[in-house]
Amino acid sequence: MKRGSARPALAAAAVVVALVVGVVVWWPTEDAAVVPPAVGHVEAPIPAESHVAPVADLVYERLAQPARTVVRDRAGTVVATFTDDARTAVLDGPRRTFSEPKATSATIDTAAWVRLLPRPWQAGAETSDWFRSWFDEARADTSPDVLAVATEYLVDAPAKTDAEGVRFRGDASFGPVKSSGAGRQEQSDFYDYLGVPWDFPNGVTGRPDDSRYGSVDCSGYVRLVFGYRLGMPLLGTNTAGPGIPRRAFAISQFGPGVQLVADERRRATDYGILQPGDLVFFEVEDDPETLDHVGIYFGLDSDGHHRFISSRERINGPTLGDVGGTSLLDDGGHYSTSWRSARRL
């Protein structure tokens, strides 16, 4: 089975009830009579109509570092942020609580919904026809966004297949056990998780390894979420091009969007520049010159710390928890002291 380009999973799977290692993402559907578990959940969003201000009441403000357009209502509340040259947009919406009780006692309560624009943002795009129609739909949309999709691969996440029988979500591992028995292998990309070959637009074909079925390493996980699930172009190489490269260092250096924090080969502390959905990059292995780990920033947790989600060896797959090191940027732990750069796709 070959597929020529990344595409989101079927629209029928866009509205879901996702049970994830104690994370339940509770979306309003026709089956909403089902009662979600009480532990580790996302509270049901309120109807979009009750919190969306009319377009005529919105004010578009230009800010710098990074160059971006911030949308406010007449009360001054930020309702959306669009960053120049990036497709990642953050919209204000119903509050949700993300949790992973098997791996951390912390939770993330957020009103941020991370969506992908159909094209990179440019100053003044709010006057274009494509933006008006997209923004109206996006502000009322409560289907899974970047953050919700990212949690659909945690431990015990239920599997779901598309019409062609490809499992596109569910509990993901990090990779097969090394031959030495010490640790797990890296190099599992999104097509290994899916178990299907993939033809990249730059002429490279990825062929899944049966031993890696259901596995994604840290950058494979990012490509699974942003590329396969949400439709951003993907590359089969670690060079610059119209898509997300394969490895963490290449995504940081050549990836689409905007580099927020440059790698200066020292610990980064630019927490204030981050917004949910940003990619954060780390140097956690032997080569101090190479960024070798990447995660997705989620925001402030219930303890006031900056928390991210990534696929990691110690817990064997994606986690926002603290097994084998806290998933934090600011606590002085292993990943915190290894944080080097950030990019907004």
C-alpha positions in Angstrom: 0.0 0.0 0.0 1.6 3.3 -1.1 0.5 6.8 -0.4 2.1 9.8 -2.1 1.6 12.6 0.4 0.6 13.2 4.0 -3.0 13.6 4.6 -5.2 13.8 7.7 -7.0 10.6 8.8 -10.6 10.2 7.8 -13.0 13.0 8.7 -15.1 10.4 10.4 -12.4 10.0 13.0 -12.1 13.8 13.6 -14.7 13.8 16.5 -13.7 11.2 19.1 -13.8 10.1 22.6 -10.2 9.3 23.3 -9.1 7.4 26.4 -5.4 8.0 26.9 -3.3 6.5 29.8 -5.9 8.1 32.0 -6.4 10.9 29.5 -9.9 11.2 28.3 -10.6 13.8 25.6 -14.4 14.3 25.7 -15.8 15.7 22.5 -19.5 16.5 22.0 -20.9 13.9 19.6 -24.1 12.1 18.8 -22.9 9.5 21.3 -22.5 12.0 24.1 -24.7 10.0 26.4 -21.6 7.9 27.2 -20.2 8.9 30.6 -16.4 9.6 30.6 -14.2 8.3 33.4 -13.8 10.7 36.3 -10.0 10.5 36.5 -7.8 12.3 34.0 -10.1 13.9 31.6 -10.9 16.9 29.4 -14.1 18.6 30.5 -16.8 18.9 27.8 -16.4 22.1 25.8 -19.2 24.6 26.1 -21.1 25.4 22.9 -18.9 27.6 20.7 -21.7 30.1 20.2 -21.5 31.1 23.8 -18.0 32.4 23.7 -17.3 33.6 20.2 -17.4 37.3 19.6 -18.7 38.7 16.3 -16.0 39.3 13.7 -16.9 43.0 13.7 -15.9 43.3 17.3 -12.4 42.0 16.8 -9.2 44.1 16.7 -6.1 43.0 14.9 -2.8 44.1 16.5 0.7 43.7 15.2 3.4 42.7 17.6 7.1 41.8 17.2 9.6 39.1 18.4 8.3 37.1 16.7 6.4 39.2 14.1 2.8 38.2 14.6 -0.9 39.3 14.5 -2.8 39.1 17.8 -6.5 39.2 17.6 -8.4 40.7 20.5 -12.1 41.3 21.3 -13.3 44.7 22.5 -12.5 43.8 26.1 -8.9 43.3 25.1 -9.0 39.5 25.6 -6.7 37.7 23.1 -8.8 35.3 21.0 -6.1 34.2 18.4 -2.5 34.6 17.6 -1.0 34.2 14.1 2.8 34.2 13.6 4.3 35.4 10.3 5.6 32.6 8.1 4.1 29.9 10.4 0.9 27.8 9.9 0.5 27.1 13.6 -2.3 29.3 15.1 -3.5 29.4 18.7 -7.2 30.2 19.2 -9.0 30.8 22.5 -11.7 28.2 23.1 -13.4 26.1 25.8 -11.1 25.1 28.6 -9.8 21.5 28.7 -7.7 19.6 31.1 -5.0 17.2 29.9 -3.6 14.6 32.3 -1.6 11.4 32.4 -2.0 10.1 35.9 0.1 7.0 35.4 3.1 9.2 34.7 2.6 12.5 36.6 0.3 14.1 39.1 0.4 17.3 37.2 -2.4 18.4 34.8 -2.6 21.0 32.1 -5.7 23.2 32.1 -5.9 25.3 29.0 -8.2 27.4 26.8 -5.6 27.2 23.9 -6.7 25.3 20.8 -3.8 24.8 18.3 -4.9 24.8 14.6 -3.0 24.8 11.3 -3.7 27.6 8.9 -4.1 26.4 5.3 -1.0 28.6 4.4 1.7 30.4 6.3 0.5 33.7 7.9 1.5 37.0 6.5 0.8 40.5 7.8 -2.6 41.7 6.6 -3.9 38.3 5.8 -7.0 39.0 7.9 -8.4 40.9 4.9 -8.2 38.0 2.6 -11.2 35.9 1.6 -9.6 32.5 2.5 -8.9 33.7 6.0 -12.4 34.9 6.8 -14.0 31.6 5.9 -11.2 29.6 7.7 -11.4 31.7 10.9 -15.2 31.5 11.2 -15.0 27.7 11.0 -11.9 27.4 13.2 -13.4 29.4 16.0 -16.4 27.1 16.2 -14.5 23.9 15.7 -14.1 21.6 18.7 -12.7 18.6 16.8 -9.3 17.3 18.0 -6.6 19.9 17.5 -2.8 19.5 17.7 -2.8 19.1 21.5 -5.6 16.5 21.5 -4.2 14.6 18.6 -0.8 14.4 20.3 -2.4 12.7 23.3 -3.9 10.0 21.2 -0.7 8.0 21.3 -0.1 7.8 25.0 0.0 4.5 26.9 -3.3 2.6 26.7 -4.7 5.0 24.1 -7.4 3.1 22.1 -6.6 2.1 18.5 -8.6 3.3 15.6 -8.2 2.3 11.9 -9.2 4.1 8.7 -11.3 2.7 5.8 -8.2 1.0 4.4 -7.5 -0.8 7.6 -4.5 1.4 8.6 -4.2 2.0 12.3 -3.7 5.8 12.5 -4.0 6.3 16.3 -3.6 4.4 19.5 -0.9 3.5 22.0 2.5 4.0 20.4 5.9 2.5 21.5 9.3 4.2 21.1 11.0 1.4 19.2 12.1 -2.3 19.5 14.4 -3.4 22.2 18.1 -3.1 21.3 20.0 -6.4 20.5 22.1 -5.8 23.6 18.9 -5.7 25.7 19.9 -2.3 27.0 17.3 0.3 25.9 15.2 0.7 22.8 16.2 1.5 19.2 15.5 4.9 17.7 14.8 5.6 14.0 11.1 4.6 13.9 9.3 7.1 11.7 5.5 7.7 11.3 5.2 5.1 8.5 6.7 2.5 10.8 3.9 3.2 13.2 1.4 3.0 10.4 2.9 -0.1 8.7 2.7 1.3 5.2 5.3 2.5 2.6 5.4 6.2 2.0 6.5 8.1 -1.1 7.9 11.5 -0.2 7.6 14.4 -2.7 11.4 14.8 -2.8 11.8 11.3 -4.3 12.5 9.3 -1.2 10.4 6.2 -0.4 10.1 5.1 3.2 9.5 1.4 3.8 8.2 0.3 7.2 10.1 -2.2 9.3 7.8 -4.9 10.6 9.7 -4.9 13.9 8.9 -1.2 14.4 5.2 -1.4 13.7 3.3 0.8 16.1 6.6 2.7 17.0 7.7 6.3 16.7 10.8 8.0 17.9 10.7 11.6 19.0 10.9 13.2 15.5 8.7 10.4 14.0 6.1 11.3 16.6 6.2 15.0 15.6 5.8 14.0 11.9 3.0 11.6 12.8 1.0 14.4 14.6 1.7 17.4 12.3 2.3 15.6 9.1 0.2 12.4 8.7 -2.6 13.4 11.0 -2.9 17.2 10.3 -1.6 17.4 6.8 1.7 19.4 6.9 4.1 18.3 4.1 6.9 15.8 5.1 10.4 15.3 3.7 12.3 12.0 3.4 15.6 13.7 4.1 17.3 16.0 6.7 17.8 18.9 4.3 15.8 22.1 3.8 12.7 21.8 1.6 8.9 22.3 1.5 8.1 20.1 4.5 9.2 18.7 7.9 12.6 16.9 7.8 13.2 13.6 9.4 15.5 14.2 12.4 15.3 16.6 15.4 18.4 18.6 14.5 17.1 19.1 10.9 13.6 20.2 12.0 15.2 22.7 14.3 17.5 24.1 11.6 15.6 23.6 8.3 12.0 23.0 9.3 9.1 25.2 8.1 7.8 28.1 10.1 9.8 30.4 12.4 12.7 29.7 14.6 11.8 31.2 18.0 14.9 30.2 20.0 18.2 29.6 18.2 20.5 26.9 19.3 23.4 28.6 21.1 24.7 25.3 22.5 23.6 26.2 26.0 20.5 25.9 28.1 17.6 28.0 26.8 15.4 29.9 29.2 13.2 31.9 26.8 9.9 30.5 28.3 7.9 33.7 27.6 8.2 33.4 23.8 6.6 29.9 23.7 2.9 29.2 22.9 1.2 25.8 22.9 2.0 23.7 19.8 5.6 25.0 19.5 8.4 22.5 19.0 11.1 22.4 21.6 14.5 20.8 21.0 17.0 19.2 23.3 20.6 17.8 23.4 20.3 14.8 25.6 22.8 12.2 24.2 26.5 12.0 23.6 27.2 14.7 20.9 26.9 18.2 22.5 26.8 19.7 19.0 23.7 17.9 17.8 20.1 18.4 18.9 18.8 14.9 19.3 15.3 15.2 20.9 12.2 17.1 20.1 8.8 17.6 21.8 5.6 19.6 21.5 5.1 22.4 24.1 1.8 22.2 25.9 1.9 25.2 28.3 1.9 25.7 32.0 0.8 22.8 34.1 -1.0 22.8 37.5 2.3 23.3 39.3 3.1 26.3 37.3 5.8 24.6 35.2 6.3 24.7 31.4 5.4 21.1 30.2 5.9 19.4 26.9 5.0 16.0 25.3 7.5 13.8 23.4 8.2 10.2 22.5 10.8 8.8 24.9 12.7 5.6 25.5 12.2 5.1 29.2 8.4 5.1 29.2 8.4 3.5 25.7 6.5 6.0 23.7 4.8 9.4 23.8 4.4 11.0 27.3 3.8 14.3 29.0 4.7 12.7 32.3 7.7 12.4 34.5 8.9 8.8 34.1 12.6 8.7 33.3 12.8 12.5 33.7 10.3 15.3 34.1 8.7 16.6 30.9 9.5 20.2 32.0 11.6 23.0 30.6 12.1 25.0 33.9 12.7 22.6 36.9 16.4 22.0 36.6 15.9 18.4 35.6 17.4 16.4 32.7 15.3 17.8 29.9 15.1 21.3 31.4 18.9 21.7 31.4 19.1 20.1 28.0 16.6 22.5 26.3 18.3 24.3 23.4 15.9 25.7 20.8 12.3 26.2 19.7 10.4 26.5 16.4 6.9 27.4 15.5 5.8 25.4 12.4 
